[in-house]
């Protein structure tokens, strides 16, 4: 609800502009923000909660209420099959990737085809690297549509307003982030077929490593089709909202990257890659993140370490 007062509501702030915005917000509301510390322990007391920070005072902070706003993506996640890849083949998680020059020479296998996977694959291509991309079942939406940023349309159609209890399947909350933007000043639509046209070798889901070979599933066509169909569904929702609400929107733009593959079953991906034969020098795991709350010693987590709550409210009074 904080108003935007500039002249470019669909623009992108630079780092320094965003930091200035934060500082202004803190000053306007006199918020007691404490920077340069990490919360290392939250535990219950007879009066509420003790919050220990480092570096900090010997005495823990005391609070009647605690709002945990750190999100659910604090710890990197790799598939169990990643453990099969020997240490002789260097690998990094997407959170550790900085640029192509930081990786050993040679081709690169990128595992995972959501936002980070597509962007890192494109970045590696621009650096002249040969890129293999192990795909997965990931949705896609175009970067812009009918004159507006796709995130603005997702707000219009009520996508962000969905509650967990309204989802057809609660497991949808763990769905990967969609392929939504390539690299560049304001991003652009990206798709598996668009990356393939630029030189990326597409593969099925990564399945493991054996005898010097990286192994993949035979599901590339299904993954391409899933992304194409998800984009068509989302744009159909936008078109229906435009008609229902009578929004003055321009017609659909030509977006070559969002064009569905004419025959997803045609590209036949190899089921294995010989690491030495293909001169693969590194693996980048773009396989997402998971919750990590080792510092939260209050019983609000399930067996998988995920917070249990109803629209933010936990069963422990005072913890949100």
Secondary structure, DSSP 8 states (H G I E B T S, - for coil): -----SS-TT----HHHHHHHHHHHHHHTT-----S-EEEEEEE-SSSEEEEEES--SS-EEES-B---S-S--EE---GGGGGS-TTS-EEEGGG---GGGS-SSEEEEE--SHHHHHHHHHHHHTT--EEEE--S--B--SEETTEEHHHHHHHTTGGG--GGGSSSGGGGG----B---SSSS-----HHHHHHTT-EEE--EEEEETTEEEE-S-HHHHHHHHHHHHHHHHHHHHHHHHHHT---------GGGS--S-TTT----SEEETTTTTEEEEEE---EE---TTEESS-B-TTS-B--BTTB-SSTTB-
